[in-house]
Amino acid sequence: MDKPTNDTILKRVLGPADPELLCDECFEKLDEHVELELQGAPADVQVRGMRAHLEGCPACHEEYASLRALVEKGEPDA
Amino acid sequence: MLSTAQAVGREGRMSSSRAAGPSTGAPARERDSRAWLSALRLPGAERDQAVADLHELLLGAARFEVSRRRAALSYVRGEELDDLALQAADDALVAVLAKLDDYRGASRFTTWAYKFALLETSVRLRRRAWQEREVVLEPGAWPLMAGRGESPQGLAETGELMGAIKQGVDSCLTEHQREVLVGLALNGVPIDVLADRLNTTRGALYKTLHDARKKLRADLGERGFTLDSI
């Protein structure tokens, strides 16, 4: 695994500069945000603070990326 | 009406196979959000079928998440990961059924339901990956690397900023804020793992991290550092 750069470390320590949602609010709005993004709608405007939170919280970002990939893929194979 | 406890079966697990018996409602693939809600609120066999269909959907999402993370967990047996996905789907089913009245239709019902399965699965996978690892909440040497293409002046400025952050961590933060910041941001401990070890929640830990970051930014601003690019 690559070592993190100074920039990455600074971002991890200082977090996003813009106002952000917290994890519970992120979870609540994640499905809406993903569908808006996939529809090409201005998701960052309609769900304010989501983008900043996803930059600051690696766990929520992983779940966002998975939900987006899953919805894009269509119905999963059980 | 089937309770959530009944929904996951007497042994606490749903079978990964589809429930037997005739389907009295619309097939799962043809259900829209309203049909899902109606079927899950009906009494009797139609609801049982809808619950089984929902479990199948959630299990698919859980397996999808496992497959995305499998490379990082190559040392874990496949059977264990299959079992992890099934447990995650079971718990997601309980959560979805308990929160059905919270669904407001801001997305499709299936998208809303998937997120519960992905959360349950990813939390379990992070905990499994750190099962035998030590969680360190003390700062080691503060990292400073000679960045690719970074000039000596740039490196000196970054070093100065790192030094100021370290001072801020020592002087501005509470002990708990310091531990959380060091654990999550410097030592890379996953937030769910740290929440588990500290007997708290992801939400509470992130709020602590958020407050600590805010204090550090304010402290750096007062000391004249410009953080526009970070």
Interface residues (C-beta under 8 A of the other chain):
Chain A: K3 P4 T5 N6 D7 I9 L10 K11 R12 V13 L14 G15 A17 E20 L22 C23 D24 F27 K29 L30 D31 E32 V34 E35 G56 C57 P58 A59 E62 E63 S66 L67 A69 L70 V71 K73 E75 P76 D77 A78
Chain B: S16 R29 E56 L57 L59 G60 A61 R63 F64 E65 R68 A106 S107 R108 T110 T111 W112 Y114 K115 L118 L119 S122 R126 P143 L144 M145 G147 R148 E150 L155 T158 L161 M162 I165 L181 L184 A185 L186 P190 I191 D192 R202 G203 Y206 K207 L209 H210 R213 L216 R217 L220 L227 I230
